[in-house]
Amino acid sequence: MTDGIFIAKAAAYIGAGFAMAVGSLGPALGQGMIGKKACEAIGKYPESGNKVRLTMILAMAFVESAAIYALVIALLLIFFS
């Protein structure tokens, strides 16, 4: 293989790593904040624990979808570059 192909592959791998790093940072922080607020809400109002827990799980699923999209983009960069 030529040097150009190696450089292109290396750039694709670096781009995939960068996509995962940036694409996972927001969801990680968001899930932490969601969990924090859910724990505070359950601590203040224990009788509403089931409703808060259900809402928290749904919110975390929506937030996690952004990280899954970042993973898909990273895999596309790795395997189709």
Residue pairs with C-beta under 8 A, 6 or more apart in sequence:
8 81
9 81
11 81
12 77
12 78
12 81
13 77
13 78
15 77
16 73
16 74
16 75
16 77
16 78
17 74
19 70
19 73
19 74
19 77
20 70
20 71
20 74
22 70
23 66
23 67
23 69
23 70
23 71
23 73
23 74
24 67
24 70
26 66
27 63
27 64
27 66
27 67
28 67
30 63
31 60
31 63
31 64
34 56
34 59
34 60
34 63
35 56
35 60
38 52
38 53
38 55
38 56
41 48
41 52
42 48
42 49
42 52
42 53
45 52
